[in-house]
Structure formats: structure tokens, C-alpha cells
Amino acid sequence: MSYNRSRGNVSGSIEDVRSLTAQVDRQARAQRGAEEGHVIIDGARELKIRSPNGTYWGIRVDNAGALSTVDLGSTL
């Protein structure tokens, strides 16, 4: 085991490794998505797009797969 000088203990090193592992996993998923041409939005997030007239819209999906839109106005 290595000793992490910045935190001064082994548990800090384990946290650093876990954080880096999670970061690498996220980057790998993003890379796979880019290679496959897919955009993946994980979790309860909302896609925000702007229509030609300048209005922003939020696009949501529920657990049944139904899509809905929400008018977000002309500024975010």
C-alpha cells in the first residue's frame, strides 16, 4: 500500500483511488457513447434545447417512457 502524504493516511489513498476509478469509468462510458453515436443522460436530468424562435424547452421522460416538454422561457 502506498502512503498518501497529502492526507496523511491510507484511508485517504483508498478514497483517492475510488474517486479516480469512478472518473475513469465515467470517461470510458462517455467514450463508448461517442464511438457509438449515442448521447446518454443518466439519472433524473432534463435535456434543454432551444427552438428557432429562441424559446428554451425541457424534455423529460417518465418511468413508462413517455416524453413531455416544459416551456423554460427565453432565458436560462
C-alpha positions in Angstrom: 0.0 0.0 0.0 1.2 3.5 -0.7 1.1 6.3 1.8 -0.7 9.5 0.7 1.2 12.5 2.0 -1.5 15.0 1.2 -4.0 13.2 3.5 -1.5 11.5 5.8 -3.2 8.1 5.9 -4.0 5.0 3.9 -7.8 5.6 4.0 -7.2 8.9 2.2 -5.4 6.9 -0.5 -8.3 4.5 -0.8 -10.7 7.4 -1.2 -8.5 8.9 -3.9 -8.3 5.5 -5.8 -12.1 5.1 -5.6 -12.6 8.7 -6.9 -10.2 8.2 -9.8 -11.8 4.8 -10.6 -15.2 6.4 -10.8 -13.8 9.2 -13.0 -12.2 6.7 -15.4 -15.5 4.7 -15.5 -17.4 7.9 -16.4 -14.9 8.8 -19.1 -15.0 5.2 -20.6 -18.8 5.3 -20.8 -18.7 8.7 -22.4 -16.1 7.4 -24.9 -18.2 4.4 -25.8 -21.2 6.6 -26.3 -19.3 8.9 -28.6 -18.0 6.0 -30.6 -21.5 4.5 -30.9 -23.0 7.9 -31.7 -25.4 7.8 -28.7 -26.0 10.5 -26.2 -26.7 9.1 -22.7 -28.2 11.2 -19.9 -28.2 9.3 -16.7 -30.4 10.0 -13.7 -33.2 12.4 -13.2 -31.9 15.0 -15.6 -33.6 17.2 -18.2 -32.5 17.8 -21.8 -32.7 21.5 -22.6 -33.0 22.7 -26.2 -33.7 26.0 -27.9 -36.4 26.3 -30.6 -35.8 28.6 -33.6 -37.8 31.4 -32.0 -35.4 31.5 -29.0 -37.6 29.6 -26.5 -35.9 27.0 -24.3 -37.7 23.7 -23.8 -37.0 21.0 -21.2 -37.6 17.4 -22.4 -38.3 14.8 -19.8 -39.0 11.1 -19.8 -41.0 9.3 -17.1 -40.6 5.7 -15.9 -43.1 4.4 -18.6 -41.0 6.1 -21.4 -43.5 8.9 -22.1 -41.9 12.1 -23.2 -43.0 15.5 -22.1 -41.9 19.1 -22.7 -41.8 22.1 -20.4 -41.5 25.7 -21.6 -38.5 27.2 -19.9 -38.8 30.7 -21.4 -36.4 32.6 -23.4 -33.5 32.8 -20.9 -31.9 30.1 -18.8 
